[in-house]
Amino acid sequence: MVAVSLENITKTYENGKVRAVENVNLQVQEGELFGLIGADGAGKTTIFRILTTLLLADSGRATVRGFDVQKEYQAIRNRIGYMPGRFSLYQDLTVAENLHFFATLFGTTIQENYDLIRDIYEQIKPFASRRAGKLSGGMKQKLALCCALIHKPEVLFLDEPTTGVDSVSRREFWEMLQQLKQQGITILVSTPYMDEAVLCEKIALIQGGKIMSVDTPDQIINSYPTAMYAARADNIYQLLQDLRQMPQVASVFPFGEYLHITFAAAVAEPVPLLVGLAQAHGHTNFEIKAITPTIEDAFIALMQRQ
């Protein structure tokens, strides 16, 4: 069953001058952990606000659990949980007061939904009397998630939930999402972090308000069109400049301590070619190896293609 659907959704701002989302078509299946992956300004938050009935699209149709986001918004609001990218709880209220407030809004209690929120609730319970504004980034994140789950939503929308938190909290958060998925909740999460894409069952890569690709992370990586190599040398910046002058090189981008390189289809033996270049330009400690592309490589290739 389709839990979330967008059909030809378009949204503009400033009287049509800024196109935030353009002709987006997307489907998320019930019980799926779905990732919307893209940089800041790609259109992720606009899509989430449309789906959570906070924003009206200019054109197109969107549904959540079969309910139209414009005509049946009240039914949707009772069935979803939403965690905005910016911490939006009451910072002058304590942890316990925030939880009680959101439970009361939905006519429920922590005890009624304890089975669902138990693992998260027990982590923030020691800070029950602390004001939300005084929590660490990771604890704010857990409190916001707990409030979003307090009424047992059928669909959970998480807009860049791990932005600005440490790596340990990020890992713990994704572990919590995997546990929630096992309880049958459909989860849509947006993130600018490419390494989080592989933690989703299915992802959509978005840039400039347009969906570039929708598939499983493995399929997107496997569909990368050419072989890829990683190279490095002592003067990696100069190596980058030298490679960009080679007509046989199709693309070269820095990735950490390596450069990721692809070649034109006509190049039969790229390794000897690069070794010769490194020797000719006096590069020391030159290294090259064949590698498997990453989600980020696939994202860049799709951007170049479009």
C-alpha positions as CSV (number, residue, x, y, z in Angstrom):
1,M,0.0,0.0,0.0
2,V,1.2,3.5,-0.8
3,A,1.6,5.6,2.4
4,V,2.7,8.9,0.8
5,S,2.2,10.1,-2.7
6,L,3.2,13.2,-4.6
7,E,2.0,13.8,-8.2
8,N,3.4,16.7,-10.2
9,I,3.9,18.9,-7.2
10,T,5.2,22.4,-7.9
11,K,5.8,25.2,-5.4
12,T,7.2,28.7,-5.9
13,Y,8.0,31.6,-3.7
14,E,8.2,35.4,-4.2
15,N,5.3,35.5,-6.7
16,G,6.7,32.7,-8.8
17,K,10.2,34.1,-9.1
18,V,11.8,31.3,-6.9
19,R,10.9,27.7,-7.9
20,A,11.5,25.6,-4.8
21,V,9.9,22.4,-6.0
22,E,9.3,21.5,-9.7
23,N,7.0,18.7,-10.9
24,V,7.9,16.3,-8.2
25,N,6.5,12.7,-8.4
26,L,7.2,10.3,-5.6
27,Q,5.7,7.3,-3.8
28,V,6.6,5.9,-0.4
29,Q,5.3,2.5,0.5
30,E,3.7,1.6,3.9
31,G,6.3,0.6,6.5
32,E,9.2,1.9,4.4
33,L,12.2,3.9,5.7
34,F,12.6,6.4,2.9
35,G,15.3,9.0,2.6
36,L,15.1,12.4,0.8
37,I,18.7,13.2,0.1
38,G,20.0,16.6,-1.0
39,A,21.9,19.7,-0.1
40,D,20.5,22.8,1.6
41,G,18.1,24.6,-0.6
42,A,17.3,21.5,-2.7
43,G,13.6,21.5,-1.8
44,K,13.4,18.9,1.0
45,T,11.8,21.1,3.6
46,T,9.2,22.5,1.2
47,I,8.2,18.9,0.3
48,F,7.9,18.0,4.0
49,R,5.8,21.1,4.8
50,I,3.4,20.3,1.9
51,L,3.0,16.7,3.1
52,T,2.5,17.7,6.7
53,T,-0.3,20.2,5.6
54,L,1.7,23.3,6.7
55,L,2.1,24.6,3.1
56,L,0.0,24.6,0.0
57,A,1.5,23.5,-3.3
58,D,0.9,25.7,-6.4
59,S,-0.1,22.7,-8.4
60,G,-0.2,18.9,-8.3
61,R,-1.7,16.5,-5.7
62,A,-0.3,14.9,-2.6
63,T,-1.8,12.3,-0.3
64,V,-0.8,10.8,3.1
65,R,-2.4,7.5,4.0
66,G,-4.8,8.1,1.1
67,F,-6.0,11.5,2.5
68,D,-5.6,14.6,0.3
69,V,-3.2,17.2,2.0
70,Q,-5.5,20.1,1.0
71,K,-9.0,18.7,1.4
72,E,-8.5,16.3,4.3
73,Y,-5.7,17.9,6.3
74,Q,-7.3,17.3,9.7
75,A,-7.3,13.6,9.2
76,I,-3.7,13.7,8.2
77,R,-2.6,15.7,11.2
78,N,-4.0,13.1,13.6
79,R,-2.0,10.3,11.8
80,I,1.4,11.8,11.4
81,G,4.4,12.9,13.5
82,Y,6.6,15.8,12.4
83,M,10.0,16.7,13.6
84,P,11.1,20.0,11.9
85,G,14.7,20.7,11.1
86,R,14.9,23.5,13.6
87,F,14.3,22.6,17.3
88,S,10.8,23.9,17.8
89,L,9.7,22.7,21.3
90,Y,9.1,25.1,24.1
91,Q,12.6,25.8,25.4
92,D,11.4,27.4,28.7
93,L,9.4,24.2,29.6
94,T,11.0,21.2,31.1
95,V,11.3,17.9,29.3
96,A,8.4,16.4,31.3
97,E,6.2,19.5,30.6
98,N,6.9,19.3,26.8
99,L,6.0,15.7,26.7
100,H,2.8,16.3,28.8
101,F,1.8,19.2,26.6
102,F,2.1,17.3,23.3
103,A,0.4,14.2,24.8
104,T,-2.5,16.4,25.9
105,L,-2.8,17.9,22.4
106,F,-3.6,14.5,21.0
107,G,-5.7,13.4,23.9
108,T,-3.3,10.7,25.1
109,T,-0.7,10.0,27.8
110,I,2.9,8.7,27.9
111,Q,1.6,5.6,29.6
112,E,-0.8,4.8,26.8
113,N,2.0,4.8,24.2
114,Y,4.9,3.7,26.4
115,D,5.6,0.6,24.4
116,L,6.4,2.7,21.3
117,I,8.5,5.4,23.0
118,R,10.0,3.3,25.8
119,D,13.6,3.2,24.5
120,I,13.7,6.9,23.7
121,Y,11.8,8.0,26.8
122,E,14.0,6.1,29.2
123,Q,17.1,8.0,27.8
124,I,15.6,11.4,28.4
125,K,13.7,10.5,31.6
126,P,16.7,11.4,33.9
127,F,16.5,15.0,32.5
128,A,12.7,15.3,33.1
129,S,13.1,18.4,35.3
130,R,15.6,20.2,33.0
131,R,14.4,23.0,30.7
132,A,14.4,21.9,27.0
133,G,16.6,24.9,26.1
134,K,19.4,23.6,28.4
135,L,19.6,20.2,26.8
136,S,22.5,19.1,24.6
137,G,21.9,18.8,20.9
138,G,21.6,15.0,21.1
139,M,19.1,15.2,23.9
140,K,17.0,17.9,22.2
141,Q,16.9,15.6,19.2
142,K,15.6,12.7,21.3
143,L,13.0,14.8,23.1
144,A,11.7,16.2,19.8
145,L,11.4,12.6,18.4
146,C,9.6,11.5,21.6
147,C,7.1,14.3,21.2
148,A,6.6,13.5,17.6
149,L,5.8,9.8,18.5
150,I,3.7,10.6,21.6
151,H,0.4,9.8,19.8
152,K,1.5,6.7,17.8
153,P,1.6,8.2,14.3
154,E,1.2,6.1,11.2
155,V,3.7,8.2,9.3
156,L,6.7,10.0,10.7
157,F,8.3,13.0,9.0
158,L,11.8,13.9,10.1
159,D,13.4,16.9,8.4
160,E,17.2,16.9,8.7
161,P,17.0,15.4,12.2
162,T,20.7,14.8,12.6
163,T,22.0,18.2,11.5
164,G,24.2,19.8,14.1
165,V,24.6,16.8,16.4
166,D,27.7,14.7,17.1
167,S,28.5,11.5,15.3
168,V,27.6,9.3,18.3
169,S,24.1,10.9,18.6
170,R,23.7,10.5,14.8
171,R,24.4,6.8,15.0
172,E,22.1,6.3,18.0
173,F,19.3,8.2,16.2
174,W,19.5,5.9,13.2
175,E,19.4,2.9,15.4
176,M,16.2,4.2,17.0
177,L,14.7,4.7,13.5
178,Q,15.4,1.1,12.6
179,Q,13.6,0.0,15.8
180,L,10.6,2.2,15.0
181,K,10.4,0.8,11.5
182,Q,10.1,-2.7,12.9
183,Q,6.9,-1.5,14.7
184,G,5.3,-0.7,11.3
185,I,5.7,3.1,11.2
186,T,6.4,4.6,7.8
187,I,9.3,6.9,8.1
188,L,10.4,9.7,5.8
189,V,13.7,11.4,6.7
190,S,15.5,14.1,4.9
191,T,19.2,14.7,5.2
192,P,22.1,16.4,3.5
193,Y,24.5,13.7,4.7
194,M,25.3,11.2,1.9
195,D,26.6,8.6,4.3
196,E,23.1,8.4,5.9
197,A,21.6,7.5,2.5
198,V,22.8,3.9,2.7
199,L,20.8,3.5,6.0
200,C,17.5,3.9,4.2
201,E,15.6,1.2,2.3
202,K,14.9,3.6,-0.6
203,I,16.1,7.1,-1.4
204,A,15.3,10.0,-3.7
205,L,18.2,12.3,-4.7
206,I,16.9,15.8,-5.1
207,Q,18.7,19.0,-6.4
208,G,17.2,22.3,-7.4
209,G,13.7,21.2,-6.5
210,K,13.8,18.3,-9.0
211,I,14.0,14.5,-8.2
212,M,17.1,13.1,-10.0
213,S,16.7,9.5,-9.1
214,V,14.6,7.2,-6.9
215,D,15.8,3.7,-6.0
216,T,17.5,1.7,-3.4
217,P,21.0,2.9,-2.4
218,D,22.6,-0.2,-3.9
219,Q,20.8,0.2,-7.2
220,I,21.8,3.8,-7.5
221,I,25.5,2.9,-6.8
222,N,25.3,0.0,-9.2
223,S,23.9,2.1,-12.0
224,Y,27.0,4.4,-12.0
225,P,27.8,4.6,-15.7
226,T,31.6,4.2,-15.7
227,A,34.6,2.7,-13.8
228,M,36.0,4.9,-11.0
229,Y,39.5,5.4,-9.7
230,A,41.0,7.0,-6.6
231,A,44.4,8.7,-6.7
232,R,46.5,10.7,-4.4
233,A,50.0,12.3,-4.2
234,D,52.0,14.5,-1.8
235,N,50.8,17.6,-3.6
236,I,47.1,16.7,-4.1
237,Y,46.0,20.2,-5.2
238,Q,48.6,20.2,-8.0
239,L,47.5,16.7,-9.0
240,L,43.9,17.9,-9.2
241,Q,44.9,20.8,-11.5
242,D,47.1,18.5,-13.7
243,L,44.3,15.9,-14.1
244,R,41.8,18.6,-15.0
245,Q,44.0,19.5,-17.9
246,M,43.9,16.0,-19.4
247,P,41.4,15.6,-22.2
248,Q,41.0,11.8,-21.4
249,V,39.7,12.6,-17.9
250,A,35.9,12.9,-17.8
251,S,35.6,14.1,-14.2
252,V,37.8,14.6,-11.1
253,F,36.7,15.7,-7.6
254,P,38.4,15.7,-4.2
255,F,37.1,13.2,-1.7
256,G,39.0,13.4,1.6
257,E,42.6,12.5,1.0
258,Y,41.9,11.1,-2.5
259,L,40.7,12.3,-5.9
260,H,37.9,10.4,-7.5
261,I,38.4,10.1,-11.2
262,T,36.5,8.9,-14.2
263,F,37.7,8.6,-17.8
264,A,36.3,9.0,-21.3
265,A,35.0,5.7,-22.7
266,A,37.8,5.6,-25.3
267,V,40.5,5.2,-22.6
268,A,41.3,1.5,-22.5
269,E,44.1,1.5,-19.8
270,P,43.7,4.5,-17.5
271,V,46.1,3.3,-14.8
272,P,49.3,3.4,-17.0
273,L,48.0,6.8,-18.3
274,L,47.9,8.3,-14.9
275,V,51.1,6.8,-13.7
276,G,52.8,8.4,-16.8
277,L,51.2,11.8,-16.0
278,A,52.4,11.6,-12.4
279,Q,55.9,10.8,-13.5
280,A,56.0,13.5,-16.1
281,H,54.9,16.2,-13.6
282,G,57.1,15.0,-10.8
283,H,54.4,13.9,-8.3
284,T,55.9,12.0,-5.4
285,N,54.2,9.1,-3.5
286,F,51.6,8.8,-6.2
287,E,49.0,6.1,-5.6
288,I,46.0,5.0,-7.8
289,K,43.4,2.2,-7.3
290,A,40.1,1.2,-8.7
291,I,37.2,1.9,-6.3
292,T,33.4,1.4,-6.0
293,P,31.5,4.7,-6.4
294,T,29.6,6.1,-3.4
295,I,26.2,7.7,-3.2
296,E,27.9,11.0,-3.3
297,D,29.7,10.1,-6.6
298,A,26.3,9.0,-8.0
299,F,24.8,12.3,-6.9
300,I,27.5,14.4,-8.6
301,A,27.2,12.3,-11.8
302,L,23.4,12.9,-11.9
303,M,23.9,16.6,-11.4
304,Q,26.4,16.7,-14.3
305,R,24.0,14.8,-16.5
306,Q,21.2,17.2,-15.8
